[in-house]
């Protein structure tokens, strides 16, 4: 076997490996595109409605009002103790 055959076999093997790797990348990109399409569909179907956000905002405001009242009572107690 001469050197030309060795080089041809080595080059052919290298190109086969590169081709296999490129095919794997191509398949992965196609799969990711499909996943992104599914994600877009899922996100568009399961968005938060304005009424739900308003309800949540109202609940949060009630809780923050309650926290403000509790903090105000704590400050009043601290001021009452400091005055004694």
C-alpha positions as CSV (number, residue, x, y, z in Angstrom):
1,X,0.0,0.0,0.0
2,X,1.5,3.3,-0.9
3,X,1.2,6.7,0.8
4,X,-1.5,8.0,-1.5
5,X,-3.9,5.2,-0.4
6,X,-3.1,5.9,3.3
7,X,-3.8,9.6,2.9
8,X,-7.0,8.9,1.0
9,X,-8.2,6.5,3.7
10,X,-7.3,8.9,6.5
11,X,-9.0,11.8,4.7
12,X,-12.1,9.7,4.0
13,X,-12.3,8.7,7.7
14,X,-11.9,12.3,8.8
15,X,-14.6,13.5,6.4
16,X,-16.9,10.7,7.6
17,X,-16.5,11.8,11.2
18,X,-17.0,15.5,10.3
19,X,-20.1,14.5,8.3
20,X,-21.5,12.5,11.2
21,X,-20.9,15.4,13.6
22,X,-22.6,17.8,11.2
23,X,-25.6,15.6,10.9
24,X,-25.9,15.4,14.7
25,X,-25.8,19.2,14.9
26,X,-28.4,19.5,12.2
27,X,-30.8,17.1,13.9
28,X,-30.3,18.9,17.2
29,X,-31.1,22.3,15.6
30,X,-34.2,20.9,14.0
31,X,-35.3,19.5,17.4
32,X,-34.7,22.8,19.1
33,X,-36.7,24.7,16.5
34,X,-39.6,22.3,17.1
35,X,-39.3,22.8,20.9
36,X,-39.3,26.6,20.5
37,X,-42.4,26.4,18.4
38,X,-44.1,24.3,21.1
39,X,-43.0,26.7,23.7
40,X,-44.4,29.7,21.8
41,X,-47.7,27.9,21.5
42,X,-47.8,27.0,25.2
43,X,-46.9,30.5,26.3
44,X,-49.6,32.1,24.1
45,X,-52.2,29.7,25.5
46,X,-51.3,30.1,29.1
47,X,-50.8,33.9,29.6
48,X,-52.0,35.7,32.7
49,X,-55.3,37.5,32.2
50,X,-55.7,41.1,33.4
51,X,-58.5,40.2,35.8
52,X,-56.2,37.7,37.5
53,X,-53.4,40.3,37.8
54,X,-55.9,42.8,39.3
55,X,-57.1,40.2,41.8
56,X,-53.5,39.4,42.8
57,X,-52.6,43.1,43.1
58,X,-55.6,43.7,45.4
59,X,-54.6,40.8,47.6
60,X,-51.0,42.1,47.8
61,X,-52.2,45.6,48.7
62,X,-54.3,44.2,51.5
63,X,-51.4,42.2,52.9
64,X,-49.1,45.2,52.6
65,X,-51.7,47.4,54.4
66,X,-51.8,44.9,57.1
67,X,-48.0,44.8,57.4
68,X,-47.9,48.6,57.6
69,X,-50.4,48.5,60.4
70,X,-48.4,46.0,62.3
71,X,-45.2,48.0,61.8
72,X,-47.0,51.2,63.0
73,X,-48.2,49.3,66.1
74,X,-44.6,48.2,66.8
75,X,-43.3,51.8,66.5
76,X,-46.1,53.0,68.8
77,X,-45.1,50.4,71.4
78,X,-41.4,51.3,71.1
79,X,-42.3,55.0,71.5
80,X,-44.4,54.2,74.5
81,X,-41.6,52.3,76.2
82,X,-39.1,55.1,75.4
83,X,-41.3,57.7,77.0
84,X,-41.5,55.9,80.4
